[in-house]
Amino acid sequence: MKLYLLEQNENQSEGSIASCVVVANSKEEAQQVHPFTDWDRVEVWTYGPEDVQVTYLGNARKDIEKAGFSENINNVVCLHRCYS
């Protein structure tokens, strides 16, 4: 599993998520991650995966699944909120 930085510039309203770090197997898989799992929650993230910029950060530790991360869930490691 790999670590990716997700960033979006479409929604910069107060309290929205500007960026987050996720665990995923590929850039394409990472781009599909929503910080709160629900793409209908546009008040906190961008409007669709096509608006998400993805940057590969490196490989995750081999024991990452022991820490609760899995290929089958939304694996957000940390996030950054916008505040006016």
C-alpha distance (Angstrom), angle and dihedral (degrees) to the residues before:
residue distance angle dihedral
M1 . . .
K2 3.78 . .
L3 3.81 137.7 .
Y4 3.80 120.2 -121.3
L5 3.80 133.2 -176.6
L6 3.81 111.8 -137.2
E7 3.81 118.0 -160.8
Q8 3.78 132.9 178.2
N9 3.81 132.3 -173.7
E10 3.81 100.0 -178.5
N11 3.82 97.2 85.7
Q12 3.81 114.5 38.7
S13 3.80 97.0 156.0
E14 3.79 119.8 137.1
G15 3.79 111.2 -76.6
S16 3.81 95.0 15.6
I17 3.80 121.1 128.4
A18 3.81 113.2 -104.2
S19 3.79 96.3 -177.1
C20 3.77 144.4 -13.4
V21 3.80 140.7 -173.6
V22 3.80 117.2 -123.4
V23 3.80 138.8 -177.7
A24 3.82 113.6 -127.4
N25 3.79 141.3 144.9
S26 3.81 96.2 -121.2
K27 3.79 144.1 10.5
E28 3.81 89.9 -107.6
E29 3.80 92.3 52.0
A30 3.80 91.3 47.2
Q31 3.82 91.5 52.3
Q32 3.82 89.6 59.2
V33 3.83 93.3 58.0
H34 3.81 117.8 107.4
P35 3.84 113.9 -162.9
F36 3.82 90.0 -127.9
T37 3.84 96.2 32.0
D38 3.82 93.8 -118.5
W39 3.83 119.7 98.0
D40 3.81 88.3 -164.9
R41 3.82 88.6 69.8
V42 3.81 94.5 86.9
E43 3.81 91.5 153.4
V44 3.83 90.1 75.3
W45 3.82 104.3 32.1
T46 3.78 139.2 14.9
Y47 3.78 127.0 -63.6
G48 3.80 99.1 -105.0
P49 3.81 144.5 -6.1
E50 3.81 91.1 -97.5
D51 3.85 88.3 69.4
V52 3.82 93.2 56.6
Q53 3.81 119.7 99.2
V54 3.81 112.3 -150.5
T55 3.81 126.0 -155.6
Y56 3.80 122.5 -175.5
L57 3.82 110.1 -130.0
G58 3.80 102.2 178.9
N59 3.77 143.6 -82.2
A60 3.78 119.7 -43.4
R61 3.79 118.3 -124.0
K62 3.78 113.5 -84.4
D63 3.83 91.5 -118.1
I64 3.82 94.4 54.0
E65 3.82 91.9 115.9
K66 3.81 89.8 59.4
A67 3.81 87.0 60.5
G68 3.80 90.6 59.1
F69 3.80 101.7 -90.6
S70 3.78 118.1 129.7
E71 3.79 138.7 172.4
N72 3.81 88.6 -118.2
I73 3.82 101.8 60.4
N74 3.80 140.9 55.7
N75 3.80 100.8 -83.4
V76 3.80 106.5 -161.0
V77 3.81 109.9 164.0
C78 3.82 98.9 -177.1
L79 3.80 138.9 -19.7
H80 3.81 140.8 -154.2
R81 3.83 120.6 -139.0
C82 3.80 126.9 -154.0
Y83 3.79 117.4 -121.7
S84 3.79 124.3 -177.0
